Amino acid sequence: MSNTEKIPVVSKEVLIPFIIITSLFSLWGFANDITNPMVAAFATVMEISTAKAALVQFAFYGGYATMAIPAALFVRKYSYKSGIILGLVLYAIGALLFYPAAKFEVFGYFLVSLYILTFGLAFLETTANPFILMMGDERTATRRLNLAQAFNPIGSLFGMFVASKFILVALDSDKRNEAGELIFNTLDEAQKAVIRTHDLSVIRNPYVILGFVVIAMLVVIAITKMPKREKNDNQTSAASSFKRLFGNGKYKEGVLAQLFYVAAQIMCWTFIIQYAGNLGIPKAEAQNYNIVAMSIFLLSRFISTFLMKYVNSRKLLMIFALCAMTTTAGVILIEGILGLYLLVATSAFMSLMFPTIYGIALHGLDEEDTALGAAGLVMAIVGGALMPILQGIFIDMEKVGPLSGVNFSFILPFICFCFIAVYGYRTLKIHS
């Protein structure tokens, strides 16, 4: 038995704080995956193009890019707990702003609400991930983060369930006639206005409820004693930390790998509805495929966490990325239900990528560089803001050569997985 196997992944001394902080992973997983289907919902009810509706993801993930470094500097000056509390405050404000956004029925107001909400998520992710890493021995840090991250898809599944059973199925704008065509497009403006008011209130309600749940979580965190990181009296400046990070090849490549991973994940999960819709499947039913994909993702994350006891995490990352390349190649080339099944199956291979890239990139960094290093990896989530818009443009093209625009658009996730496979190889052979 190796020394790593003898070391507990989570010690008894930090078990309660670990459980509470791990619950936050579910909280932002819920926000991520209740939001993904809103691209398709807004495209219909607001009568806008897929590319414009994808601004939902631009606002959502753009908030991460805006606030990650300020969050890291805040945590560096104060504490992990303070960063989490401020993150929850911003999260709650953004969620509650959905109420006035629905009242005014302006798409831009929803984007602003999501942007502020993800200010909070940027604080939470920049803080919670390195906080989990420091709750124990460095040799089990990547496994510990994979364990905590395994609870992220639980929140995601619940978000998908709410989206499917309480939002998409209740949208009057998505009702179809016997021929499978949208009825909403045939109505006059007065009828559309009534439906729009109804549907935007349906979209609003879960976010407002979520805001109050976040406030309750904030109270729990505030009254719980959390472990504190050791103070470094000789802490260098933030500029020195940035300089060290920019000189670290493994870290820099890790930030790029994370950018491509998040882009691939968001594209695969956001546009599964469009892929299914291209086969004539309604939004609410198509969301069920997303739920299956997330269930596979959750199961695979626990399996991959177990496998890391026996297989080098860097090698496992490379293998999973190669498998994801194979499934997305099938998504591109196979037009039909088999292509949809392969898109669902891709989630099995995405499961370990985020926490593994995160752990590999931060491994070996000094404590004072970790917060800013984490910020760079959270900023990489901006990949989820940029590439879905480009994919939406491909989808709107309808045909690209012999392929449908929807099928061809998945060339983007394929390219992302190629880069991740290369990163896994380089960390195994060059940066080891």
C-alpha positions as CSV (number, residue, x, y, z in Angstrom):
1,M,0.0,0.0,0.0
2,S,1.4,3.4,-1.0
3,N,1.8,6.3,1.4
4,T,-0.9,8.2,-0.4
5,E,-3.4,5.5,0.3
6,K,-2.7,5.7,4.0
7,I,-3.3,9.4,4.2
8,P,-7.0,10.3,4.7
9,V,-8.5,12.4,1.9
10,V,-10.5,14.3,4.5
11,S,-9.4,14.2,8.2
12,K,-12.0,14.2,11.0
13,E,-10.8,17.6,12.2
14,V,-12.1,19.4,9.1
15,L,-15.0,17.1,8.2
16,I,-17.8,19.5,9.1
17,P,-16.2,22.5,7.3
18,F,-15.4,20.2,4.3
19,I,-19.1,19.1,4.1
20,I,-20.4,22.7,4.3
21,I,-18.0,24.1,1.7
22,T,-18.6,21.0,-0.6
23,S,-22.3,21.9,-0.5
24,L,-21.4,25.2,-2.3
25,F,-20.3,23.1,-5.3
26,S,-23.9,21.9,-5.6
27,L,-25.1,25.4,-5.3
28,W,-23.2,26.8,-8.3
29,G,-23.8,23.6,-10.2
30,F,-27.6,24.3,-9.9
31,A,-27.1,27.8,-11.2
32,N,-25.0,26.6,-14.2
33,D,-27.5,24.0,-15.3
34,I,-30.7,25.7,-14.8
35,T,-29.3,28.5,-17.0
36,N,-28.0,26.4,-19.9
37,P,-31.6,25.6,-21.3
38,M,-32.5,29.3,-21.0
39,V,-30.6,29.9,-24.3
40,A,-33.2,27.9,-26.2
41,A,-36.1,29.3,-24.1
42,F,-35.1,33.0,-24.6
43,A,-34.5,32.4,-28.3
44,T,-38.2,31.4,-28.7
45,V,-40.0,33.7,-26.3
46,M,-38.0,36.8,-27.1
47,E,-37.9,36.0,-30.8
48,I,-34.1,36.3,-31.2
49,S,-31.5,34.3,-33.0
50,T,-29.6,31.4,-31.3
51,A,-26.4,33.5,-31.5
52,K,-28.0,36.4,-29.6
53,A,-29.7,34.1,-27.1
54,A,-26.2,32.6,-26.4
55,L,-25.4,36.0,-24.8
56,V,-27.0,34.3,-21.8
57,Q,-23.8,32.3,-21.6
58,F,-21.7,35.3,-22.4
59,A,-23.2,37.2,-19.4
60,F,-23.1,34.2,-17.2
61,Y,-19.5,33.2,-17.8
62,G,-18.3,36.7,-18.5
63,G,-19.0,37.4,-14.8
64,Y,-16.3,34.9,-13.9
65,A,-13.7,36.6,-16.1
66,T,-14.6,40.0,-14.6
67,M,-14.5,39.1,-10.9
68,A,-12.0,36.2,-10.5
69,I,-8.9,38.3,-9.9
70,P,-10.7,40.9,-7.6
71,A,-12.0,37.8,-5.7
72,A,-8.5,36.4,-5.4
73,L,-7.0,39.7,-4.2
74,F,-9.9,40.0,-1.6
75,V,-9.2,36.5,-0.3
76,R,-5.5,37.1,-0.3
77,K,-6.0,40.2,2.0
78,Y,-8.8,38.7,4.2
79,S,-9.8,35.1,4.4
80,Y,-11.4,32.2,2.6
81,K,-14.5,32.6,4.7
82,S,-14.9,36.3,4.0
83,G,-14.6,35.6,0.3
84,I,-17.3,32.9,0.5
85,I,-19.7,35.2,2.4
86,L,-19.2,38.1,-0.1
87,G,-19.7,35.6,-3.0
88,L,-23.0,34.4,-1.5
89,V,-24.2,38.0,-1.1
90,L,-23.5,38.8,-4.8
91,Y,-25.1,35.4,-5.8
92,A,-28.3,36.2,-3.9
93,I,-28.5,39.8,-5.4
94,G,-28.2,38.5,-8.9
95,A,-30.8,35.8,-8.5
96,L,-33.3,38.2,-6.9
97,L,-32.8,40.7,-9.7
98,F,-34.7,38.3,-12.0
99,Y,-37.9,39.7,-10.4
100,P,-37.6,43.2,-11.9
101,A,-36.1,41.7,-15.1
102,A,-39.3,39.7,-15.7
103,K,-41.4,42.7,-14.8
104,F,-39.9,44.9,-17.5
105,E,-39.6,42.1,-20.0
106,V,-36.2,43.3,-21.3
107,F,-33.7,40.6,-22.4
108,G,-30.8,42.9,-21.4
109,Y,-32.0,43.0,-17.8
110,F,-31.9,39.3,-17.6
111,L,-28.3,39.4,-18.8
112,V,-27.4,42.0,-16.2
113,S,-28.9,39.8,-13.5
114,L,-26.9,36.8,-14.6
115,Y,-23.8,38.9,-14.8
116,I,-24.1,40.0,-11.2
117,L,-25.1,36.5,-10.1
118,T,-21.8,35.1,-11.5
119,F,-19.8,37.8,-9.7
120,G,-20.8,35.8,-6.7
121,L,-20.0,32.5,-8.4
122,A,-16.5,33.8,-9.3
123,F,-15.9,34.5,-5.6
124,L,-17.2,31.1,-4.6
125,E,-15.2,29.1,-7.1
126,T,-12.0,31.2,-6.6
127,T,-12.3,30.6,-2.9
128,A,-13.9,27.2,-2.4
129,N,-11.6,25.2,-4.7
130,P,-8.2,26.2,-3.1
131,F,-9.9,26.1,0.3
132,I,-10.7,22.4,-0.3
133,L,-7.2,21.8,-1.5
134,M,-5.7,23.1,1.7
135,M,-8.0,21.0,3.9
136,G,-5.4,18.2,4.3
137,D,-2.3,16.7,2.9
138,E,-1.0,18.0,-0.5
139,R,-0.5,14.5,-1.7
140,T,-4.3,13.8,-1.6
141,A,-5.3,17.3,-2.7
142,T,-6.4,16.4,-6.3
143,R,-8.4,13.5,-5.0
144,R,-10.0,15.7,-2.3
145,L,-11.0,18.3,-4.9
146,N,-12.4,15.6,-7.2
147,L,-14.4,14.3,-4.3
148,A,-15.8,17.8,-3.5
149,Q,-16.4,18.5,-7.2
150,A,-18.4,15.2,-7.4
151,F,-21.2,17.0,-5.6
152,N,-21.3,19.8,-8.3
153,P,-23.2,17.6,-10.7
154,I,-25.7,16.8,-8.0
155,G,-26.7,20.5,-8.0
156,S,-26.5,20.4,-11.7
157,L,-28.9,17.5,-11.9
158,F,-31.4,19.3,-9.7
159,G,-31.0,22.5,-11.8
160,M,-31.8,20.4,-14.9
161,F,-34.7,18.8,-13.2
162,V,-36.2,22.2,-12.3
163,A,-35.6,23.5,-15.8
164,S,-37.2,20.4,-17.3
165,K,-40.2,19.9,-15.0
166,F,-41.0,23.4,-13.9
167,I,-39.7,25.8,-16.6
168,L,-39.5,24.3,-20.1
169,V,-42.6,22.1,-19.8
170,A,-44.6,25.2,-18.6
171,L,-43.5,27.5,-21.5
172,D,-46.5,28.4,-23.6
173,S,-44.2,29.7,-26.3
174,D,-42.9,26.1,-26.9
175,K,-46.3,24.6,-27.6
176,R,-46.4,22.8,-31.0
177,N,-49.2,21.8,-33.4
178,E,-49.7,18.3,-34.7
179,A,-47.1,18.8,-37.4
180,G,-44.5,19.6,-34.7
181,E,-44.3,23.3,-35.6
182,L,-44.2,26.1,-33.0
183,I,-47.7,27.7,-32.6
184,F,-46.1,30.8,-31.1
185,N,-44.6,31.9,-34.4
186,T,-48.1,32.0,-36.0
187,L,-49.8,34.3,-33.4
188,D,-50.4,38.0,-33.6
189,E,-48.4,40.5,-31.4
190,A,-51.1,40.8,-28.7
191,Q,-51.3,37.0,-28.2
192,K,-47.5,36.8,-28.2
193,A,-47.3,39.6,-25.5
194,V,-49.6,37.6,-23.2
195,I,-47.5,34.4,-23.6
196,R,-44.3,36.4,-23.2
197,T,-45.4,37.8,-19.8
198,H,-46.4,34.3,-18.7
199,D,-43.3,32.6,-19.8
200,L,-40.9,35.2,-18.4
201,S,-42.6,34.8,-15.0
202,V,-42.1,31.0,-15.3
203,I,-38.4,31.6,-15.9
204,R,-38.1,34.1,-13.1
205,N,-39.6,32.1,-10.2
206,P,-36.9,29.5,-9.7
207,Y,-34.2,32.1,-9.6
208,V,-36.0,34.2,-7.0
209,I,-36.5,31.1,-4.8
210,L,-32.8,30.3,-5.3
211,G,-31.9,33.8,-4.0
212,F,-33.5,33.0,-0.7
213,V,-31.8,29.6,-0.5
214,V,-28.5,31.3,-1.0
215,I,-29.3,33.8,1.8
216,A,-30.0,30.8,4.1
217,M,-26.7,29.2,3.2
218,L,-24.9,32.5,3.9
219,V,-26.2,32.4,7.5
220,V,-24.9,28.8,7.9
221,I,-21.5,29.8,6.7
222,A,-21.4,32.9,8.8
223,I,-22.0,31.1,12.1
224,T,-19.7,28.1,11.3
225,K,-16.1,28.0,12.5
226,M,-13.8,27.4,9.5
227,P,-10.1,26.4,9.4
228,K,-7.8,29.3,8.7
229,R,-4.7,29.2,6.5
230,E,-1.5,30.1,8.2
231,K,-0.4,33.7,8.0
232,N,2.8,34.4,6.1
233,D,4.5,37.4,7.6
234,N,6.9,37.6,4.7
235,Q,4.2,37.5,2.0
236,T,5.3,39.0,-1.2
237,S,3.3,41.4,-3.4
238,A,0.6,40.3,-5.8
239,A,2.9,41.4,-8.7
240,S,5.5,38.9,-7.6
241,S,3.0,36.2,-7.5
242,F,1.8,37.0,-11.0
243,K,5.4,37.0,-12.2
244,R,6.0,33.5,-10.7
245,L,2.7,32.2,-12.2
246,F,3.5,33.5,-15.7
247,G,6.9,31.8,-15.5
248,N,5.3,28.4,-14.7
249,G,4.6,26.5,-17.9
250,K,2.5,23.8,-16.3
251,Y,0.3,26.4,-14.8
252,K,-0.1,28.6,-17.9
253,E,-1.0,25.6,-20.0
254,G,-3.4,24.5,-17.3
255,V,-5.3,27.9,-17.6
256,L,-5.6,27.3,-21.4
257,A,-6.7,23.7,-20.9
258,Q,-9.3,24.9,-18.4
259,L,-10.6,27.5,-20.8
260,F,-11.0,24.9,-23.5
261,Y,-12.6,22.4,-21.1
262,V,-15.3,24.8,-19.8
263,A,-16.0,25.9,-23.4
264,A,-16.5,22.2,-24.4
265,Q,-18.6,21.5,-21.4
266,I,-20.9,24.4,-21.9
267,M,-21.3,23.8,-25.6
268,C,-22.1,20.1,-25.2
269,W,-24.7,20.8,-22.5
270,T,-26.2,24.0,-23.8
271,F,-26.8,22.8,-27.4
272,I,-27.9,19.3,-26.7
273,I,-31.4,20.8,-26.9
274,Q,-30.7,22.2,-30.4
275,Y,-29.2,18.9,-31.4
276,A,-32.3,17.0,-30.2
277,G,-34.5,19.7,-31.7
278,N,-32.9,19.1,-35.1
279,L,-34.3,15.6,-34.7
280,G,-37.8,16.9,-34.0
281,I,-37.7,16.5,-30.2
282,P,-39.4,19.2,-28.1
283,K,-37.4,21.3,-25.6
284,A,-38.8,19.7,-22.4
285,E,-38.2,16.2,-23.8
286,A,-34.7,17.2,-25.0
287,Q,-33.8,18.4,-21.5
288,N,-34.3,14.8,-20.4
289,Y,-31.2,13.9,-22.5
290,N,-29.3,16.6,-20.6
291,I,-30.4,15.0,-17.3
292,V,-29.2,11.6,-18.5
293,A,-25.9,13.2,-19.5
294,M,-25.4,14.8,-16.1
295,S,-26.3,11.5,-14.4
296,I,-23.5,9.8,-16.4
297,F,-21.2,12.7,-15.6
298,L,-21.9,12.3,-11.8
299,L,-21.4,8.5,-11.8
300,S,-18.2,8.9,-13.9
301,R,-16.8,11.5,-11.5
302,F,-17.0,9.1,-8.6
303,I,-15.5,6.3,-10.7
304,S,-12.6,8.5,-11.9
305,T,-11.9,9.7,-8.3
306,F,-11.6,6.0,-7.3
307,L,-9.4,5.2,-10.3
308,M,-6.9,7.9,-9.3
309,K,-5.8,5.7,-6.4
310,Y,-4.3,3.4,-9.0
311,V,-3.8,5.5,-12.2
312,N,-1.8,8.7,-12.5
313,S,-4.3,11.6,-12.7
314,R,-2.4,13.2,-15.6
315,K,-2.5,9.9,-17.6
316,L,-6.2,9.5,-16.8
317,L,-6.9,13.1,-18.1
318,M,-5.2,12.3,-21.4
319,I,-7.1,9.0,-21.8
320,F,-10.5,10.7,-21.0
321,A,-9.8,13.5,-23.5
322,L,-9.0,11.0,-26.3
323,C,-12.3,9.2,-25.5
324,A,-14.2,12.6,-25.6
325,M,-12.6,13.3,-29.0
326,T,-13.9,10.0,-30.3
327,T,-17.5,10.6,-29.1
328,T,-17.6,14.2,-30.4
329,A,-16.3,13.0,-33.8
330,G,-19.4,10.7,-33.9
331,V,-21.6,13.6,-32.9
332,I,-20.3,15.6,-35.9
333,L,-20.5,12.9,-38.5
334,I,-23.6,10.9,-37.5
335,E,-26.9,12.6,-38.2
336,G,-29.6,10.9,-36.2
337,I,-30.4,9.5,-32.8
338,L,-27.0,7.7,-32.5
339,G,-25.3,11.1,-32.7
340,L,-27.4,12.3,-29.8
341,Y,-26.5,9.3,-27.8
342,L,-22.8,9.9,-28.4
343,L,-23.3,13.5,-27.3
344,V,-24.8,12.3,-24.1
345,A,-22.0,9.8,-23.7
346,T,-19.3,12.5,-23.9
347,S,-20.3,13.6,-20.4
348,A,-18.7,10.4,-19.0
349,F,-15.3,11.6,-20.3
350,M,-15.7,15.3,-19.2
351,S,-16.3,14.3,-15.6
352,L,-12.8,14.4,-14.2
353,M,-11.5,17.2,-16.4
354,F,-12.2,20.4,-14.4
355,P,-10.9,19.4,-11.0
356,T,-8.0,17.4,-12.4
357,I,-6.8,20.3,-14.6
358,Y,-7.3,22.5,-11.6
359,G,-5.3,20.3,-9.2
360,I,-2.5,19.6,-11.7
361,A,-2.1,23.3,-12.5
362,L,-2.0,24.4,-8.8
363,H,0.2,21.5,-7.6
364,G,3.5,22.7,-6.2
365,L,2.6,26.4,-6.0
366,D,3.5,28.3,-2.9
367,E,0.6,29.1,-0.5
368,E,0.7,32.8,-1.4
369,D,0.5,32.1,-5.1
370,T,-2.4,29.7,-4.8
371,A,-5.2,32.3,-4.5
372,L,-4.1,34.2,-7.6
373,G,-3.4,30.9,-9.4
374,A,-6.9,29.8,-8.6
375,A,-8.2,33.1,-10.0
376,G,-6.5,32.5,-13.3
377,L,-8.2,29.1,-13.5
378,V,-11.6,30.6,-12.6
379,M,-11.1,33.3,-15.2
380,A,-10.6,30.5,-17.7
381,I,-14.3,29.8,-17.3
382,V,-14.7,32.7,-19.8
383,G,-14.3,30.0,-22.4
384,G,-18.0,29.3,-21.6
385,A,-18.8,32.8,-22.6
386,L,-17.1,33.0,-25.9
387,M,-17.3,29.8,-27.8
388,P,-21.1,29.1,-27.4
389,I,-21.8,32.3,-29.4
390,L,-19.6,31.0,-32.2
391,Q,-21.3,27.6,-32.0
392,G,-24.7,29.5,-32.2
393,I,-23.6,31.2,-35.4
394,F,-22.8,27.7,-36.9
395,I,-26.2,26.4,-35.8
396,D,-28.0,29.4,-37.4
397,M,-26.2,28.6,-40.7
398,E,-28.4,25.4,-40.9
399,K,-26.0,23.8,-43.4
400,V,-22.2,23.6,-43.6
401,G,-21.3,21.5,-46.6
402,P,-22.9,18.1,-46.4
403,L,-23.6,18.4,-42.6
404,S,-26.3,20.3,-40.7
405,G,-25.2,23.4,-38.9
406,V,-26.0,21.7,-35.6
407,N,-23.8,18.7,-36.3
408,F,-20.9,20.7,-37.7
409,S,-21.0,23.1,-34.7
410,F,-19.6,20.3,-32.5
411,I,-16.2,20.7,-34.3
412,L,-15.6,23.3,-31.6
413,P,-15.8,20.9,-28.6
414,F,-13.7,18.4,-30.6
415,I,-10.9,20.9,-31.0
416,C,-11.1,21.7,-27.2
417,F,-10.7,18.1,-26.3
418,C,-7.7,17.8,-28.6
419,F,-6.0,20.6,-26.6
420,I,-6.8,18.9,-23.3
421,A,-5.4,15.6,-24.5
422,V,-2.2,17.4,-25.4
423,Y,-2.1,19.0,-21.9
424,G,-2.5,15.7,-20.2
425,Y,0.4,14.3,-22.3
426,R,2.6,17.2,-21.6
427,T,2.0,17.2,-17.8
428,L,2.7,13.4,-17.8
429,K,5.9,13.5,-20.0
430,I,7.3,17.1,-19.8
431,H,6.0,18.9,-16.7
432,S,6.0,15.8,-14.4
